[in-house]
Amino acid sequence: MPLVRIEARELPDAPLDAAAAFHARILPEARHAAGSDIVLLFDPADHTHERWRTAAVEELAREAAPCRVNGAVGGSSDTVQAICDYLQNAPGVTGQLFAADGNPRERD
Protein backbone atom coordinates (compact mmCIF):
# COMPACT_ATOMS: atom_id res chain seq x y z
CA MET A 1 0.00 0.00 0.00
CA PRO A 2 1.57 3.32 -1.03
CA LEU A 3 2.65 5.75 1.70
CA VAL A 4 2.51 9.53 1.54
CA ARG A 5 5.05 10.65 4.15
CA ILE A 6 4.44 13.98 5.89
CA GLU A 7 7.57 14.92 7.80
CA ALA A 8 7.52 17.29 10.76
CA ARG A 9 10.07 19.58 9.12
CA GLU A 10 7.57 20.20 6.29
CA LEU A 11 5.00 21.71 8.66
CA PRO A 12 4.99 24.51 11.26
CA ASP A 13 4.76 23.62 14.95
CA ALA A 14 1.45 25.38 15.64
CA PRO A 15 -1.53 23.14 14.79
CA LEU A 16 -3.51 25.75 12.85
CA ASP A 17 -0.45 26.71 10.80
CA ALA A 18 0.43 23.03 10.25
CA ALA A 19 -3.10 22.31 9.01
CA ALA A 20 -2.95 25.26 6.62
CA ALA A 21 0.45 24.18 5.27
CA PHE A 22 -0.73 20.58 4.89
CA HIS A 23 -3.75 21.66 2.88
CA ALA A 24 -1.77 24.08 0.72
CA ARG A 25 1.34 22.00 0.01
CA ILE A 26 0.72 18.32 0.73
CA LEU A 27 -2.97 17.76 0.04
CA PRO A 28 -2.52 18.05 -3.78
CA GLU A 29 0.04 15.20 -3.70
CA ALA A 30 -2.21 13.14 -1.42
CA ARG A 31 -5.20 13.69 -3.72
CA HIS A 32 -3.15 12.53 -6.69
CA ALA A 33 -1.97 9.43 -4.82
CA ALA A 34 -5.53 8.68 -3.66
CA GLY A 35 -6.27 7.18 -7.07
CA SER A 36 -5.40 3.97 -5.22
CA ASP A 37 -5.51 2.92 -1.56
CA ILE A 38 -2.98 4.98 0.44
CA VAL A 39 -1.70 5.61 3.95
CA LEU A 40 -0.73 9.12 5.03
CA LEU A 41 2.22 8.77 7.42
CA PHE A 42 2.59 11.70 9.80
CA ASP A 43 5.56 12.28 12.08
CA PRO A 44 4.64 12.31 15.78
CA ALA A 45 3.26 15.54 17.21
CA ASP A 46 1.47 16.47 20.39
CA HIS A 47 -2.26 15.96 20.88
CA THR A 48 -3.09 19.41 19.49
CA HIS A 49 -2.51 18.08 15.95
CA GLU A 50 -4.82 15.07 16.24
CA ARG A 51 -8.08 16.73 15.21
CA TRP A 52 -6.90 18.42 12.02
CA ARG A 53 -5.08 15.25 10.96
CA THR A 54 -8.14 13.10 11.63
CA ALA A 55 -10.38 15.51 9.71
CA ALA A 56 -7.98 15.59 6.75
CA VAL A 57 -7.81 11.78 6.56
CA GLU A 58 -11.59 11.43 6.91
CA GLU A 59 -12.41 13.99 4.23
CA LEU A 60 -9.79 12.70 1.81
CA ALA A 61 -11.19 9.17 2.30
CA ARG A 62 -14.70 10.41 1.47
CA GLU A 63 -13.42 12.19 -1.61
CA ALA A 64 -11.33 9.24 -2.82
CA ALA A 65 -13.99 6.54 -2.39
CA PRO A 66 -14.07 3.76 -3.44
CA CYS A 67 -10.29 3.94 -2.89
CA ARG A 68 -9.30 3.83 0.77
CA VAL A 69 -7.33 6.49 2.62
CA ASN A 70 -6.02 5.98 6.16
CA GLY A 71 -3.40 7.67 8.30
CA ALA A 72 -0.73 6.61 10.76
CA VAL A 73 1.21 8.74 13.21
CA GLY A 74 4.85 7.97 13.91
CA GLY A 75 6.16 4.55 14.70
CA SER A 76 9.03 2.38 13.59
CA SER A 77 9.18 1.05 10.06
CA ASP A 78 8.11 -2.37 11.41
CA THR A 79 5.05 -0.86 13.07
CA VAL A 80 4.11 1.10 9.97
CA GLN A 81 4.54 -2.04 7.87
CA ALA A 82 2.27 -3.94 10.28
CA ILE A 83 -0.41 -1.25 9.91
CA CYS A 84 -0.11 -1.38 6.11
CA ASP A 85 -0.33 -5.18 6.17
CA TYR A 86 -3.43 -4.98 8.33
CA LEU A 87 -5.05 -2.41 6.04
CA GLN A 88 -4.20 -4.45 2.95
CA ASN A 89 -6.29 -7.28 4.41
CA ALA A 90 -9.08 -5.10 5.86
CA PRO A 91 -10.94 -3.83 2.79
CA GLY A 92 -13.65 -2.07 4.77
CA VAL A 93 -11.31 0.16 6.78
CA THR A 94 -10.98 3.73 5.52
CA GLY A 95 -10.83 7.23 6.99
CA GLN A 96 -8.99 6.14 10.13
CA LEU A 97 -5.96 7.68 11.84
CA PHE A 98 -3.85 5.07 13.66
CA ALA A 99 -1.38 5.97 16.43
CA ALA A 100 1.73 3.95 15.57
CA ASP A 101 4.10 5.68 17.97
CA GLY A 102 3.36 3.34 20.87
CA ASN A 103 1.96 6.11 23.03
CA PRO A 104 -1.73 6.59 23.76
CA ARG A 105 -3.09 9.87 22.51
CA GLU A 106 -4.03 12.53 25.01
CA ARG A 107 -7.56 13.89 25.01
CA ASP A 108 -8.68 17.45 25.61
Accessible surface in RSA format (square Angstrom, percent):
REM  Atomic radii and reference values for relative SASA: ProtOr
REM  Chains: A
REM  Algorithm: Lee & Richards
REM  Probe-radius: 1.40
REM  Slices: 20
REM RES _ NUM      All-atoms   Total-Side   Main-Chain    Non-polar    All polar
REM                ABS   REL    ABS   REL    ABS   REL    ABS   REL    ABS   REL
RES MET A   1    56.85  29.4   3.03   2.0  53.82 128.1   7.46   6.3  49.39  65.4
RES PRO A   2    71.99  52.5  59.89  54.6  12.10  44.0  71.39  58.9   0.60   3.7
RES LEU A   3    74.58  41.5  43.86  31.4  30.72  77.2  43.86  30.8  30.72  82.7
RES VAL A   4     5.87   3.9   4.58   4.1   1.30   3.1   5.87   5.1   0.00   0.0
RES ARG A   5   125.77  52.8 108.00  55.1  17.77  42.3  33.69  46.0  92.08  55.8
RES ILE A   6     1.51   0.9   0.36   0.3   1.15   2.8   0.36   0.3   1.15   3.1
RES GLU A   7    48.25  27.7  48.14  36.4   0.11   0.3  12.29  23.8  35.96  29.4
RES ALA A   8    56.30  51.8  44.55  68.8  11.74  26.7  50.55  71.2   5.75  15.2
RES ARG A   9   203.33  85.4 160.40  81.8  42.93 102.2  79.23 108.3 124.10  75.2
RES GLU A  10    59.14  34.0  49.99  37.8   9.15  21.8  25.21  48.8  33.93  27.7
RES LEU A  11    18.46  10.3   6.89   4.9  11.57  29.1   9.27   6.5   9.19  24.7
RES PRO A  12    57.52  41.9  40.65  37.1  16.87  61.3  53.07  43.8   4.45  27.7
RES ASP A  13   136.15  95.4 118.84 118.3  17.31  40.9  41.00  96.5  95.15  94.9
RES ALA A  14    46.16  42.4  38.05  58.7   8.11  18.5  43.96  61.9   2.20   5.8
RES PRO A  15    43.63  31.8  43.20  39.4   0.42   1.5  43.46  35.9   0.16   1.0
RES LEU A  16   149.42  83.2 144.94 103.7   4.48  11.3 147.80 103.8   1.61   4.3
RES ASP A  17    76.82  53.8  73.38  73.0   3.44   8.1  11.98  28.2  64.83  64.7
RES ALA A  18     0.51   0.5   0.51   0.8   0.00   0.0   0.51   0.7   0.00   0.0
RES ALA A  19    13.72  12.6  13.63  21.0   0.09   0.2  13.72  19.3   0.00   0.0
RES ALA A  20    63.75  58.6  50.87  78.5  12.88  29.3  60.00  84.5   3.75   9.9
RES ALA A  21    11.08  10.2   5.14   7.9   5.94  13.5  10.58  14.9   0.50   1.3
RES PHE A  22     0.28   0.1   0.28   0.2   0.00   0.0   0.28   0.2   0.00   0.0
RES HIS A  23    83.32  45.5  72.70  50.5  10.61  27.2  52.38  54.0  30.93  36.0
RES ALA A  24    75.35  69.3  45.30  69.9  30.05  68.4  55.98  78.8  19.37  51.3
RES ARG A  25   141.60  59.5 116.20  59.2  25.40  60.5  65.99  90.2  75.61  45.8
RES ILE A  26     7.85   4.5   7.69   5.7   0.15   0.4   7.85   5.7   0.00   0.0
RES LEU A  27    23.51  13.1  23.51  16.8   0.00   0.0  23.51  16.5   0.00   0.0
RES PRO A  28    76.01  55.4  65.38  59.6  10.64  38.7  69.65  57.5   6.36  39.5
RES GLU A  29   101.82  58.5  92.83  70.2   9.00  21.4  42.15  81.5  59.67  48.7
RES ALA A  30     0.00   0.0   0.00   0.0   0.00   0.0   0.00   0.0   0.00   0.0
RES ARG A  31   121.96  51.2 106.76  54.4  15.20  36.2  32.81  44.8  89.16  54.0
RES HIS A  32   160.81  87.9 139.69  97.1  21.12  54.0  95.95  98.9  64.85  75.5
RES ALA A  33    29.29  26.9  17.29  26.7  12.00  27.3  26.20  36.9   3.09   8.2
RES ALA A  34     7.57   7.0   2.86   4.4   4.71  10.7   3.63   5.1   3.94  10.4
RES GLY A  35    64.89  80.0   0.00   N/A  64.89  80.0  39.75 109.1  25.14  56.3
RES SER A  36    52.93  44.7  48.89  65.2   4.04   9.3  43.20  92.0   9.73  13.6
RES ASP A  37    42.29  29.6  38.51  38.3   3.78   8.9   9.89  23.3  32.39  32.3
RES ILE A  38     0.42   0.2   0.14   0.1   0.28   0.7   0.14   0.1   0.28   0.8
RES VAL A  39     0.11   0.1   0.11   0.1   0.00   0.0   0.11   0.1   0.00   0.0
RES LEU A  40     0.10   0.1   0.10   0.1   0.00   0.0   0.10   0.1   0.00   0.0
RES LEU A  41     5.27   2.9   5.04   3.6   0.22   0.6   5.04   3.5   0.22   0.6
RES PHE A  42     0.33   0.2   0.00   0.0   0.33   0.9   0.00   0.0   0.33   0.9
RES ASP A  43    36.99  25.9  36.62  36.5   0.36   0.9   5.76  13.6  31.22  31.1
RES PRO A  44    76.57  55.8  61.69  56.2  14.88  54.1  61.87  51.1  14.70  91.4
RES ALA A  45    45.02  41.4  10.99  17.0  34.03  77.4  24.57  34.6  20.45  54.2
RES ASP A  46    89.25  62.5  69.96  69.6  19.30  45.6  39.65  93.3  49.61  49.5
RES HIS A  47    63.79  34.9  47.31  32.9  16.47  42.1  35.69  36.8  28.09  32.7
RES THR A  48    64.65  46.0  46.21  46.8  18.44  43.9  51.09  68.6  13.55  20.5
RES HIS A  49    13.33   7.3  13.33   9.3   0.00   0.0   5.86   6.0   7.47   8.7
RES GLU A  50    19.54  11.2  15.42  11.7   4.13   9.8   9.83  19.0   9.71   7.9
RES ARG A  51   152.09  63.9 145.74  74.3   6.35  15.1  70.77  96.7  81.31  49.3
RES TRP A  52    29.50  11.8  21.02  10.2   8.48  19.9  26.97  14.4   2.53   4.1
RES ARG A  53    13.96   5.9  13.96   7.1   0.00   0.0   0.95   1.3  13.01   7.9
RES THR A  54    36.89  26.2  36.78  37.3   0.11   0.3  34.49  46.3   2.40   3.6
RES ALA A  55    48.89  45.0  47.12  72.7   1.77   4.0  48.53  68.3   0.36   1.0
RES ALA A  56     7.87   7.2   0.55   0.9   7.31  16.6   5.73   8.1   2.14   5.7
RES VAL A  57     0.21   0.1   0.21   0.2   0.00   0.0   0.21   0.2   0.00   0.0
RES GLU A  58    63.67  36.6  61.91  46.8   1.76   4.2   8.94  17.3  54.73  44.7
RES GLU A  59   102.88  59.1  99.25  75.1   3.63   8.6  46.96  90.8  55.92  45.7
RES LEU A  60     6.76   3.8   3.24   2.3   3.52   8.8   5.86   4.1   0.90   2.4
RES ALA A  61     6.13   5.6   3.64   5.6   2.48   5.6   3.97   5.6   2.15   5.7
RES ARG A  62   152.69  64.1 129.98  66.3  22.71  54.1  66.00  90.2  86.69  52.5
RES GLU A  63   100.81  57.9  67.50  51.1  33.31  79.3  46.92  90.7  53.89  44.0
RES ALA A  64    14.74  13.6   1.34   2.1  13.40  30.5  10.10  14.2   4.63  12.3
RES ALA A  65    67.20  61.8  44.71  69.0  22.49  51.2  45.20  63.7  22.00  58.3
RES PRO A  66   132.54  96.6 107.18  97.7  25.36  92.2 114.06  94.2  18.48 114.9
RES CYS A  67    31.26  23.6  26.56  29.6   4.70  11.1   2.53   6.4  28.73  31.0
RES ARG A  68    22.21   9.3  21.92  11.2   0.29   0.7  11.81  16.1  10.40   6.3
RES VAL A  69     0.00   0.0   0.00   0.0   0.00   0.0   0.00   0.0   0.00   0.0
RES ASN A  70     0.76   0.5   0.76   0.7   0.00   0.0   0.00   0.0   0.76   0.7
RES GLY A  71     0.06   0.1   0.00   N/A   0.06   0.1   0.00   0.0   0.06   0.1
RES ALA A  72     0.02   0.0   0.02   0.0   0.00   0.0   0.02   0.0   0.00   0.0
RES VAL A  73    13.55   8.9  13.55  12.3   0.00   0.0  13.55  11.8   0.00   0.0
RES GLY A  74     6.69   8.3   0.00   N/A   6.69   8.3   6.47  17.7   0.23   0.5
RES GLY A  75    37.54  46.3   0.00   N/A  37.54  46.3   9.18  25.2  28.35  63.5
RES SER A  76    65.21  55.1  49.14  65.6  16.06  37.0  54.08 115.2  11.12  15.6
RES SER A  77    95.15  80.4  77.63 103.6  17.52  40.4  53.94 114.9  41.21  57.7
RES ASP A  78   115.29  80.8 108.05 107.5   7.24  17.1  30.69  72.2  84.60  84.4
RES THR A  79    52.82  37.6  48.36  49.0   4.46  10.6  29.38  39.5  23.44  35.4
RES VAL A  80     9.34   6.1   9.34   8.5   0.00   0.0   9.34   8.1   0.00   0.0
RES GLN A  81   100.23  56.0  98.88  72.3   1.35   3.2  39.54  84.2  60.69  46.0
RES ALA A  82    58.54  53.8  48.24  74.4  10.30  23.4  53.26  75.0   5.28  14.0
RES ILE A  83    24.19  13.8  22.01  16.4   2.18   5.3  24.10  17.4   0.09   0.2
RES CYS A  84     8.63   6.5   7.62   8.5   1.01   2.4   4.69  11.9   3.94   4.2
RES ASP A  85    71.31  50.0  69.59  69.3   1.73   4.1  25.02  58.9  46.30  46.2
RES TYR A  86   117.22  54.7 108.55  61.8   8.67  22.6  85.23  64.1  31.99  39.4
RES LEU A  87     0.00   0.0   0.00   0.0   0.00   0.0   0.00   0.0   0.00   0.0
RES GLN A  88   104.89  58.7  88.80  64.9  16.09  38.3  33.99  72.4  70.90  53.8
RES ASN A  89   121.17  83.6  92.85  89.7  28.32  68.2  31.16  75.0  90.02  87.0
RES ALA A  90    15.24  14.0   9.70  15.0   5.54  12.6  15.24  21.5   0.00   0.0
RES PRO A  91   106.84  77.9  94.05  85.7  12.79  46.5  94.32  77.9  12.52  77.8
RES GLY A  92    72.39  89.3   0.00   N/A  72.39  89.3  41.96 115.1  30.44  68.2
RES VAL A  93    33.44  22.0  29.68  26.9   3.76   9.1  33.44  29.1   0.00   0.0
RES THR A  94    55.39  39.4  44.95  45.6  10.44  24.9  44.85  60.2  10.54  15.9
RES GLY A  95     9.45  11.7   0.00   N/A   9.45  11.7   5.80  15.9   3.65   8.2
RES GLN A  96    90.05  50.4  88.83  64.9   1.22   2.9  13.92  29.6  76.13  57.7
RES LEU A  97    20.54  11.4   2.72   1.9  17.83  44.8   2.72   1.9  17.83  48.0
RES PHE A  98    55.62  27.8  52.31  32.4   3.31   8.6  55.62  33.7   0.00   0.0
RES ALA A  99    44.67  41.1  16.12  24.9  28.55  65.0  16.12  22.7  28.55  75.6
RES ALA A 100     6.27   5.8   0.00   0.0   6.27  14.3   2.98   4.2   3.29   8.7
RES ASP A 101    49.07  34.4  25.96  25.8  23.11  54.6  10.44  24.6  38.62  38.5
RES GLY A 102    73.81  91.0   0.00   N/A  73.81  91.0  44.99 123.5  28.82  64.6
RES ASN A 103    96.47  66.5  91.45  88.4   5.02  12.1  19.58  47.1  76.89  74.3
RES PRO A 104   125.34  91.4 100.63  91.7  24.71  89.8 112.06  92.5  13.28  82.5
RES ARG A 105    81.53  34.2  53.83  27.4  27.70  66.0  35.70  48.8  45.83  27.8
RES GLU A 106   114.11  65.5 103.84  78.6  10.27  24.5  42.08  81.4  72.03  58.8
RES ARG A 107   168.84  70.9 139.63  71.2  29.21  69.6  61.18  83.6 107.66  65.3
RES ASP A 108   129.74  90.9  62.74  62.5  66.99 158.4  62.69 147.5  67.05  66.9
END  Absolute sums over single chains surface
CHAIN  1 A     6067.4       4736.2       1331.2       3343.6       2723.8
END  Absolute sums over all chains
TOTAL          6067.4       4736.2       1331.2       3343.6       2723.8
